[in-house]
Amino acid sequence: MDPAPPTRSTRLLYSVCRFIAVGLSRMLCPGVISGLENLPESGAYVIAPLHRSHIDFLIVARITKRRLR
């Protein structure tokens, strides 16, 4: 069963939250992210952070511009 496509309001909310998350990530965890060339341009893939802290989602949000689920 495929999930329903996101509505305009959910896409807007996601964009605002992602903007805040990436901004916080750049302030709290500055640095260079390497290996971005290994991410596929299309299709599904899994990003598996180590869960060493509760800020993993901030760093993962910086990795890709695609919508995370």
KOLLUMSE-731327 format. One record per residue (C-alpha): residue number from 0; x, z, y. Coordinates in Angstrom, 2 decimals. Each point is the difference from the previous one (the first is absolute). Example, Ala and Ser with C-alpha at 12.3 -4.5 7.8 and 13.67 -1.06 7.14 Angstrom:
BEGIN
REC seq       X       Z       Y
REC   0   12.30    7.80   -4.50
REC   1    1.37   -0.66    3.44
This chain:
BEGIN
REC seq       X       Z       Y
REC   0    0.00    0.00    0.00
REC   1    1.57   -1.11    3.28
REC   2   -0.33    2.35    2.96
REC   3   -2.07   -1.20    2.92
REC   4    2.04   -1.76    2.69
REC   5    0.84    2.24    2.95
REC   6   -2.34   -0.14    2.95
REC   7    1.20   -0.57    3.55
REC   8   -0.24    3.70    0.83
REC   9    1.99    1.07   -3.09
REC  10    2.69   -2.58    0.79
REC  11    0.19    1.32    3.56
REC  12    0.23    3.61   -1.20
REC  13    2.69   -0.95   -2.51
REC  14    1.98   -1.82    2.72
REC  15   -0.14    3.00    2.34
REC  16    1.01    2.45   -2.76
REC  17    2.81   -2.30   -1.14
REC  18    1.27   -0.32    3.58
REC  19    0.14    3.79    0.28
REC  20    1.62    0.40   -3.44
REC  21    2.72   -2.58    0.71
REC  22    0.67    1.53    3.42
REC  23    0.36    3.48   -1.51
REC  24    2.21   -1.38   -2.72
REC  25    2.34   -1.61    2.51
REC  26    0.23    3.24    1.99
REC  27    0.34    2.43   -2.93
REC  28    2.05   -2.11   -2.41
REC  29    2.06   -2.50    1.97
REC  30    2.20   -2.30   -1.98
REC  31    0.34   -3.38   -1.58
REC  32   -2.17   -1.12   -2.88
REC  33    1.90   -2.33   -2.30
REC  34   -1.23   -2.27   -2.77
REC  35   -3.06   -1.36    1.82
REC  36    0.94   -3.50   -1.16
REC  37   -0.88    1.08   -3.56
REC  38   -3.70    0.51    0.79
REC  39   -2.21   -2.91   -1.07
REC  40   -1.70   -2.02    2.76
REC  41   -3.30   -0.09   -1.89
REC  42   -1.64    1.61   -2.99
REC  43   -0.24    3.62   -1.01
REC  44    2.95    2.34   -0.40
REC  45    0.59    3.73   -0.36
REC  46    1.96    2.15    2.43
REC  47    0.79    3.31   -1.70
REC  48    1.44    2.64    2.35
REC  49    1.65    3.02   -1.59
REC  50   -2.48    2.49    1.53
REC  51    2.75    2.32    1.14
REC  52   -2.13    0.99    2.97
REC  53   -3.36   -0.69    1.61
REC  54    1.46   -2.55    2.42
REC  55    0.48   -2.71   -2.62
REC  56   -2.98   -1.94    1.32
REC  57    1.65   -0.19    3.45
REC  58    3.07   -1.68   -1.43
REC  59   -1.98   -2.29   -2.31
REC  60   -2.11   -1.17    2.97
REC  61    3.20   -1.33    1.62
REC  62    0.92   -2.12   -3.01
REC  63   -2.79   -2.58    0.11
REC  64   -2.59   -1.30    2.43
REC  65   -2.44   -0.58   -2.84
REC  66   -2.88    2.40   -0.49
REC  67    0.95    2.90   -2.25
REC  68   -2.35    1.40   -2.59
